[in-house]
Amino acid sequence: MKVAHHGSEDPGLPDLVSRLRPRLAVVEVGRRNPYGHPAQQALGALRGVPAVYRTDRDGTVRLTVSGGRMAVARDP
């Protein structure tokens, strides 16, 4: 799942995560951004997701899906 709006506060996110039950989520967010993203509310909604990647922390995140398998690569 790609988290919308750089992980800004989103009252609909908990319901979306509950319905989709993603195994992986990516928050595209810049380091030291002036908006304070990702918001604590968004991170709280993602707590149940087994793998959460953030580009500010993890660098570039590449997701490859092939033959029913998913692979994640990071470039810090």
N, C-alpha and C positions, 0 to 999 in steps of 0.2 A: 504494500500500500504506500503510495506517495502522500505524505501529509500535506494538506493544502496550506497556502498562505504562510509558508515558512514556520509553521508551528504556532501561529498566533492563537489567541484565545478563541475557542469555537464551541458554543454550547451544544452543537449537534454532534461533535466528535465522539463523545462516549457512546452514544446510540449507534453511530456508524461502526465503531470498532466492535461493539457487541454483536451487530448484525453480520458483519463481514468475517469476524474472527481471523484477521490476517496473521500469518506466521512471521511476517517481516514488515517493518515500516521504515521509511526513510524520510527524514526531515531535512530539506534543503535550506540551509541557513548559514549566513556568513559569520565569521568570527567577530566578536566584539561589535555586533551590529547595534545601532543606536535605539532599536525598538525593543530590545530585551528578549527577542525570540530565541528559542522557543519558550512559550509561556508555560508557567508551572501547571496551569490547568490542562494544557495540551499534553504535557509529559505525564501527568497523572492519568489521563485517559488512555495513554499508551502502555501503562504499567503491565497489563495482561498480555501484551504482545511479546512473544518469545525473543525476537531479535529487533532492536531499534537502533538504527544508524542515524547519525547526525553529521552533516558535511562539515560543520564547524569543528568537530572533534575527530571525525574519522576520515576526512578528506573526500576525494571523489569516490562515489559508490557506484559500482557497475553490477547490474543484475542480468544474468544470462539464463534463459529458459530453453531447454532442449530435451526432447524425448521424455517429457513429463518430469524432468529434474530441474532444480533451480540451483544456481551457484552465485555467490556474492564475492566480488573482488573489490578491494579498496586500494586507493593510491593516496597515501597520506600527504 
